[in-house]
Amino acid sequence: MEKPKLNFWQIWNLSFGFLGVQIGYSLQNGNTSRILEALGADVHSIGYFWLAAPLAGLVVQPIIGLSSDKTWTRLGRRIPFIFGGAIVSALAMFFMPNAENFTYLLPPLVFGATMLLLMDTSFNVTMQPFRALVGDMVNDEQRNLGYSLQSALINFGAVFGSMLPWILAKAGVANVPAEGEKVAASVIWSFYIGGAILLITVLWTVFRTKEYGPKEHALYNKIDLEAKETKEKTSIFKLIGNAPKIFWQLGFVQFFSWFALFLMWVYTTRAIANQVWGPEAIDPKSIGFNEAGDWTGVLFAFYSAVAAIYSLLIPKIAKSLGRKKTYSFSLLLGGIGLMSMFLVHDKNILLLSISGVGLAWAAILAMPYAMLSGSLPADKMGVYMGLFNATITLPQIAAGILGSTLIAFFGGNPMVIIVIAGVSMLTAGLAVFFVKENLSTVK
């Protein structure tokens, strides 16, 4: 039997919690460097602090994927992990911007970095099952729609999360730290609001989604439950060795895509602070630097808004051009957008540059998973999605290690790092043409 066709709102509910998770993730991406600099980190070493997150994801995602493949509860098999990860994520969001209040436990910078590690680890715990949940529940015909709608919700969340500090500052919440404090109130309250929304949206998915039970899952995916009783022990290394070729081909594309994104997230605030605001933004507590931090949020929100709209168009574009061309052209435009930032000294024109990143981001969130999931065995969907996360974490680790070396080599100019990110994204776009799809799953 084929999986039943879901209506629009059933597919919406599958990924609605990702809206809140992405609000939190976007607050992290847009404000972590800003918070860490305020707590005392130097721009030359700030990439090292970001390393904790992808290192955690590298370990956590395959474990969560393998565990959720084998977990059957009254709530389902993916949803318990989604819910547990959301609770820890929200708690870490409440604590991180208040690191200076816990000096009796740890130095502020160490406490902030620890909360970053905990926050990103729990985001990983929550995100991976969301990917697998769509793969579990939607049929091949609706696969493009399922992942594109998830991408759209992610980006709607990213718009709000990225803009939240700027919105609060415009509403009158203090945009610079008060006397004797390190982090602005607008940032602190953004994390409070984001954490609360994260919990509410995840609860919506928890109570609105009914996962298939073991028998239904086996029936829809042609799995012999009795044969499964012969407990075969499959190691992670064996699973990696048996991964389909497209897993590795997409992994190569992913490496250069996420290498670029990590560099952009880490260095954009300081890059535009130096290039647009100039000397008045040198001090991390200055009005200029905090305005640059807010504008980074606006830029990230803008590319997420472009991505949200583009995500809704991707199914039709992919049906017309094919997944590969849609994916490739989107990445190429993202690379051009990043490289063009080097020539821009007006903050408003940066919106045009970052729009290319929005097209790339929408494709990165949808196309690899739509292309990969049809080639994966249904009973190992979670663990392979978890292993595939290494194509996200490894390039971030590489970027974190190399970023500090690159910025020192180029005389401390972070805008050059943004150009390197653009070149990396262009490389990813060209690499897509070497991916060979399983054509039987292309709808």
C-alpha positions as CSV (number, residue, x, y, z in Angstrom):
1,M,0.0,0.0,0.0
2,E,1.1,3.5,-0.7
3,K,1.2,6.2,2.0
4,P,-2.1,8.2,2.0
5,K,-2.2,11.6,0.5
6,L,-2.2,14.3,3.2
7,N,-4.1,17.5,3.0
8,F,-2.3,20.9,3.1
9,W,-2.9,21.4,6.8
10,Q,-1.7,18.0,7.8
11,I,1.6,18.7,6.0
12,W,1.7,22.1,7.6
13,N,1.3,20.7,11.1
14,L,4.2,18.3,10.5
15,S,6.6,21.2,10.3
16,F,4.9,24.0,12.2
17,G,7.1,23.5,15.3
18,F,10.1,24.1,13.0
19,L,8.9,27.7,12.7
20,G,9.6,28.3,16.4
21,V,12.9,26.3,16.3
22,Q,14.1,28.5,13.5
23,I,13.2,31.7,15.4
24,G,15.5,30.5,18.1
25,Y,18.2,29.3,15.6
26,S,18.1,32.7,13.8
27,L,18.4,34.6,17.0
28,Q,21.5,32.5,17.7
29,N,23.0,33.0,14.2
30,G,22.4,36.8,14.2
31,N,23.4,37.6,17.8
32,T,25.9,35.0,19.0
33,S,29.0,36.9,17.7
34,R,27.5,40.1,19.0
35,I,27.0,38.6,22.5
36,L,30.3,36.9,22.6
37,E,32.2,40.1,21.6
38,A,30.3,41.9,24.3
39,L,31.4,39.2,26.8
40,G,35.0,39.7,25.8
41,A,35.7,37.5,22.7
42,D,38.1,38.9,20.0
43,V,37.0,38.9,16.4
44,H,40.1,36.9,15.4
45,S,39.2,34.0,17.8
46,I,35.4,34.2,17.7
47,G,35.1,31.4,15.1
48,Y,36.5,29.0,17.6
49,F,33.6,29.6,20.0
50,W,31.2,28.7,17.2
51,L,33.0,25.3,16.7
52,A,31.2,23.8,19.8
53,A,27.9,23.8,18.0
54,P,28.8,21.8,14.8
55,L,31.0,19.4,16.9
56,A,28.0,18.7,19.0
57,G,25.8,18.2,16.0
58,L,28.3,15.8,14.4
59,V,27.9,13.5,17.4
60,V,24.3,14.1,18.4
61,Q,22.4,13.9,15.0
62,P,23.3,10.3,14.1
63,I,22.6,9.1,17.6
64,I,19.2,10.9,17.6
65,G,18.4,9.6,14.2
66,L,19.3,6.0,15.1
67,S,17.4,6.3,18.4
68,S,14.3,7.7,16.8
69,D,14.3,5.0,14.1
70,K,14.0,2.4,17.0
71,T,11.6,4.4,19.3
72,W,7.9,3.8,19.4
73,T,5.9,5.6,22.0
74,R,2.3,6.8,22.5
75,L,3.4,10.2,21.1
76,G,5.2,8.5,18.1
77,R,8.9,7.9,17.4
78,R,10.1,11.4,16.2
79,I,7.9,13.6,18.3
80,P,9.4,12.7,21.8
81,F,12.8,13.9,20.5
82,I,11.4,17.0,19.0
83,F,9.6,17.9,22.3
84,G,12.6,17.1,24.5
85,G,15.0,19.1,22.4
86,A,12.6,22.1,22.4
87,I,12.5,22.3,26.2
88,V,16.3,22.3,26.5
89,S,16.7,24.8,23.6
90,A,14.3,27.3,25.3
91,L,16.0,27.0,28.6
92,A,19.4,27.7,27.0
93,M,18.0,30.7,25.2
94,F,16.8,32.2,28.5
95,F,20.2,31.8,30.1
96,M,22.7,32.7,27.3
97,P,22.2,36.5,27.1
98,N,22.3,36.6,30.9
99,A,25.8,35.1,31.1
100,E,27.1,38.0,33.1
101,N,24.7,37.2,36.0
102,F,26.2,33.8,36.6
103,T,29.8,34.9,37.4
104,Y,29.5,32.9,40.7
105,L,29.5,29.8,38.5
106,L,31.7,30.6,35.5
107,P,33.3,33.6,33.8
108,P,30.7,35.3,31.6
109,L,32.4,34.3,28.3
110,V,32.8,30.7,29.4
111,F,29.1,30.5,30.6
112,G,27.9,32.1,27.3
113,A,29.9,29.6,25.2
114,T,28.5,26.8,27.3
115,M,25.0,27.9,26.7
116,L,25.8,28.2,23.0
117,L,26.9,24.6,23.0
118,L,23.8,23.5,24.9
119,M,21.5,25.6,22.8
120,D,22.8,24.4,19.5
121,T,23.0,20.7,20.6
122,S,19.3,20.8,21.6
123,F,18.5,22.6,18.3
124,N,20.1,19.6,16.6
125,V,18.1,17.2,18.7
126,T,14.9,18.9,17.6
127,M,15.7,19.6,13.9
128,Q,16.8,16.1,12.8
129,P,13.6,14.4,13.7
130,F,11.6,17.1,11.9
131,R,13.4,16.2,8.7
132,A,12.8,12.5,9.2
133,L,9.1,13.1,10.2
134,V,8.3,14.6,6.8
135,G,10.1,11.6,5.1
136,D,8.1,9.2,7.2
137,M,4.7,10.8,6.7
138,V,4.5,12.1,3.1
139,N,4.4,10.0,-0.1
140,D,6.7,10.4,-3.1
141,E,4.2,12.5,-4.9
142,Q,4.1,15.1,-2.1
143,R,7.8,15.0,-1.2
144,N,8.7,18.3,-2.9
145,L,5.7,20.0,-1.3
146,G,6.5,18.5,2.2
147,Y,10.1,19.8,2.2
148,S,9.4,23.0,0.5
149,L,6.6,23.9,3.0
150,Q,9.0,23.0,5.8
151,S,11.6,25.3,4.2
152,A,8.9,28.1,4.0
153,L,8.0,27.7,7.6
154,I,11.7,27.7,8.6
155,N,12.2,31.0,6.7
156,F,9.1,32.7,8.0
157,G,10.5,31.9,11.5
158,A,13.9,33.2,10.4
159,V,12.5,36.5,9.3
160,F,10.9,37.1,12.7
161,G,13.8,35.8,14.7
162,S,16.4,37.8,12.8
163,M,14.4,41.0,13.0
164,L,13.3,40.7,16.6
165,P,16.1,42.7,18.2
166,W,15.7,45.5,15.6
167,I,11.9,45.5,16.1
168,L,12.3,45.8,19.9
169,A,14.9,48.6,19.5
170,K,12.5,50.5,17.3
171,A,9.8,50.0,19.9
172,G,12.0,51.7,22.5
173,V,13.8,48.8,24.2
174,A,17.4,49.7,25.0
175,N,19.7,48.9,22.1
176,V,23.0,49.3,24.0
177,P,24.0,47.8,27.3
178,A,23.0,49.7,30.5
179,E,25.7,51.0,32.8
180,G,27.6,48.1,34.2
181,E,26.0,45.5,31.9
182,K,27.4,43.8,28.8
183,V,24.3,42.8,26.6
184,A,21.6,45.1,25.4
185,A,18.1,44.6,26.7
186,S,16.7,44.3,23.2
187,V,18.8,41.2,22.7
188,I,17.9,39.7,26.0
189,W,14.2,40.2,25.5
190,S,14.5,38.8,22.0
191,F,15.8,35.5,23.4
192,Y,13.0,35.4,26.0
193,I,10.3,35.9,23.3
194,G,12.0,33.5,20.9
195,G,12.2,30.7,23.5
196,A,8.6,31.1,24.4
197,I,7.4,30.9,20.8
198,L,9.6,27.9,20.2
199,L,7.8,26.0,23.0
200,I,4.3,27.0,21.8
201,T,4.9,26.0,18.1
202,V,6.5,22.7,19.0
203,L,3.6,21.9,21.2
204,W,1.3,22.5,18.2
205,T,3.1,19.9,16.2
206,V,3.1,17.5,19.2
207,F,-0.6,17.6,19.7
208,R,-1.7,18.1,16.0
209,T,0.4,15.3,14.4
210,K,-0.3,11.6,14.7
211,E,2.6,9.5,13.5
212,Y,2.0,6.1,11.8
213,G,2.3,3.2,14.2
214,P,4.7,0.3,13.7
215,K,2.2,-1.7,11.7
216,E,1.1,1.2,9.5
217,H,4.7,2.2,8.9
218,A,5.7,-1.3,8.0
219,L,2.7,-1.6,5.6
220,Y,3.4,1.7,3.8
221,N,7.1,1.0,3.5
222,K,6.9,-2.7,2.6
223,I,8.8,-3.8,5.8
224,D,8.4,-7.3,7.1
225,L,8.0,-6.9,10.9
226,E,8.6,-10.6,11.5
227,A,11.9,-10.5,9.7
228,K,12.9,-7.5,11.8
229,E,12.8,-9.7,14.9
230,T,16.1,-11.3,13.9
231,K,18.0,-8.5,15.5
232,E,20.8,-7.5,13.1
233,K,23.4,-5.2,14.5
234,T,24.4,-2.7,12.0
235,S,27.2,-0.4,12.9
236,I,27.4,3.3,11.9
237,F,30.4,2.5,9.8
238,K,28.5,-0.2,7.9
239,L,25.6,2.2,7.3
240,I,28.1,4.8,6.0
241,G,29.6,2.2,3.7
242,N,26.2,1.2,2.4
243,A,25.0,4.7,1.8
244,P,23.7,5.4,-1.8
245,K,26.0,7.3,-4.1
246,I,23.7,10.3,-4.1
247,F,24.4,10.6,-0.3
248,W,28.1,11.4,-1.1
249,Q,27.4,13.5,-4.1
250,L,25.0,15.7,-2.2
251,G,27.4,15.7,0.7
252,F,30.1,17.3,-1.5
253,V,27.6,20.1,-2.5
254,Q,26.6,20.5,1.1
255,F,30.2,20.9,2.2
256,F,30.7,24.1,0.2
257,S,27.2,25.4,0.8
258,W,27.5,25.2,4.6
259,F,31.2,26.3,4.6
260,A,29.9,29.5,3.1
261,L,26.9,29.9,5.4
262,F,29.0,29.5,8.5
263,L,31.5,32.1,7.5
264,M,28.6,34.5,6.7
265,W,26.9,33.9,10.1
266,V,30.1,34.4,12.1
267,Y,31.6,37.4,10.3
268,T,28.8,39.5,8.8
269,T,28.2,41.7,11.9
270,R,31.9,42.7,12.1
271,A,32.3,42.9,8.3
272,I,29.4,45.4,7.8
273,A,30.3,47.3,11.0
274,N,33.8,48.0,9.6
275,Q,32.7,48.7,6.1
276,V,29.5,50.6,6.6
277,W,29.8,52.2,10.1
278,G,33.6,52.5,10.1
279,P,35.6,53.7,13.2
280,E,32.5,54.5,15.2
281,A,31.7,50.7,15.4
282,I,35.1,49.5,16.7
283,D,34.0,49.2,20.3
284,P,31.6,46.2,20.8
285,K,29.6,48.3,23.3
286,S,29.3,51.3,20.9
287,I,26.1,52.5,19.3
288,G,27.6,51.9,15.9
289,F,28.5,48.3,16.5
290,N,25.0,47.6,18.0
291,E,23.4,49.3,15.0
292,A,25.5,47.0,12.8
293,G,24.3,44.0,14.9
294,D,20.7,45.0,14.4
295,W,21.2,45.6,10.7
296,T,22.8,42.1,10.4
297,G,19.5,40.8,11.8
298,V,17.6,42.8,9.2
299,L,19.8,41.4,6.4
300,F,19.3,37.9,7.7
301,A,15.6,38.5,8.0
302,F,15.5,39.8,4.4
303,Y,17.2,36.8,2.9
304,S,14.9,34.6,5.0
305,A,11.9,36.4,3.6
306,V,13.2,36.0,0.1
307,A,13.7,32.3,0.9
308,A,10.2,31.9,2.3
309,I,8.6,33.2,-0.8
310,Y,11.0,31.3,-3.1
311,S,10.3,28.1,-1.1
312,L,6.7,28.2,-2.1
313,L,7.7,28.5,-5.8
314,I,10.3,25.7,-5.7
315,P,7.9,22.8,-6.3
316,K,6.7,24.4,-9.6
317,I,10.1,25.5,-10.7
318,A,11.6,22.1,-9.9
319,K,8.8,20.4,-11.9
320,S,9.6,22.6,-14.9
321,L,13.4,22.8,-14.7
322,G,14.2,19.7,-12.7
323,R,15.6,19.5,-9.2
324,K,19.2,19.7,-10.2
325,K,19.0,22.9,-12.3
326,T,16.8,24.6,-9.6
327,Y,19.3,23.7,-6.9
328,S,22.3,24.7,-8.9
329,F,21.1,28.1,-10.1
330,S,19.9,29.0,-6.7
331,L,23.4,28.3,-5.2
332,L,25.1,30.2,-8.0
333,L,23.0,33.3,-7.3
334,G,23.8,33.0,-3.6
335,G,27.5,33.0,-4.3
336,I,27.2,36.1,-6.5
337,G,25.2,37.9,-3.8
338,L,27.9,37.2,-1.1
339,M,30.8,38.3,-3.3
340,S,29.0,41.5,-4.3
341,M,28.9,42.6,-0.6
342,F,32.6,43.5,-0.9
343,L,31.7,46.4,-3.2
344,V,28.8,47.8,-1.1
345,H,29.2,50.6,1.5
346,D,25.5,51.5,1.8
347,K,23.5,49.4,4.3
348,N,20.4,49.5,2.2
349,I,22.1,48.2,-1.0
350,L,23.3,45.2,1.1
351,L,19.7,44.0,1.0
352,L,20.1,43.4,-2.8
353,S,23.3,41.4,-2.2
354,I,21.8,39.3,0.5
355,S,18.7,38.5,-1.6
356,G,20.8,36.0,-3.6
357,V,21.6,34.2,-0.3
358,G,17.8,33.9,0.2
359,L,17.4,31.9,-3.0
360,A,20.4,29.7,-2.1
361,W,19.1,29.2,1.5
362,A,15.6,28.1,0.3
363,A,17.2,25.5,-2.0
364,I,19.6,24.3,0.7
365,L,16.8,23.7,3.1
366,A,14.6,21.8,0.6
367,M,16.3,20.3,-2.4
368,P,19.0,18.0,-0.9
369,Y,16.4,16.3,1.4
370,A,13.9,15.9,-1.5
371,M,16.6,14.4,-3.7
372,L,18.0,12.2,-0.9
373,S,15.0,10.8,0.9
374,G,13.7,8.9,-2.1
375,S,16.9,6.9,-2.2
376,L,17.0,5.9,1.5
377,P,15.5,2.8,3.1
378,A,12.4,3.7,5.1
379,D,13.5,1.8,8.2
380,K,16.7,3.7,8.4
381,M,15.4,7.1,7.3
382,G,16.3,8.7,10.7
383,V,19.8,7.4,11.1
384,Y,20.7,8.3,7.5
385,M,19.3,11.8,7.9
386,G,21.3,12.1,11.1
387,L,24.5,10.9,9.2
388,F,23.7,13.3,6.4
389,N,23.9,16.1,9.0
390,A,27.7,15.5,9.0
391,T,27.6,17.3,5.6
392,I,26.4,20.3,7.6
393,T,28.5,20.1,10.7
394,L,31.9,19.1,9.1
395,P,32.1,22.2,6.8
396,Q,31.2,24.4,9.7
397,I,34.0,22.9,11.8
398,A,36.4,23.4,8.9
399,A,35.2,27.0,8.5
400,G,35.5,27.6,12.2
401,I,39.1,26.4,12.2
402,L,40.2,28.1,9.0
403,G,38.2,31.3,9.5
404,S,40.6,32.7,12.1
405,T,43.6,31.8,10.0
406,L,42.0,33.4,6.9
407,I,41.1,36.6,8.7
408,A,44.6,36.9,10.0
409,F,46.1,36.2,6.6
410,F,44.0,39.0,5.0
411,G,45.0,41.6,7.6
412,G,41.9,41.2,9.8
413,N,39.4,42.3,7.1
414,P,36.3,40.2,7.7
415,M,34.7,41.3,4.5
416,V,37.3,39.3,2.6
417,I,36.0,36.3,4.4
418,I,32.5,37.0,3.1
419,V,33.9,37.0,-0.5
420,I,35.6,33.6,0.3
421,A,32.1,32.4,1.4
422,G,30.7,33.5,-2.0
423,V,33.4,31.6,-3.9
424,S,32.5,28.5,-1.8
425,M,28.8,28.9,-2.6
426,L,29.6,29.2,-6.3
427,T,31.6,25.9,-6.1
428,A,28.6,24.2,-4.5
429,G,26.4,25.4,-7.3
430,L,28.7,23.9,-10.0
431,A,29.0,20.6,-8.0
432,V,25.3,20.0,-8.3
433,F,25.6,19.1,-11.9
434,F,27.6,16.0,-10.9
435,V,24.7,14.7,-8.7
436,K,22.9,11.7,-10.2
437,E,19.3,11.4,-8.9
438,N,17.2,8.4,-8.4
439,L,14.8,9.3,-11.3
440,S,12.1,7.0,-10.1
441,T,11.4,9.3,-7.1
442,V,11.3,12.5,-9.2
443,K,7.8,13.8,-9.3
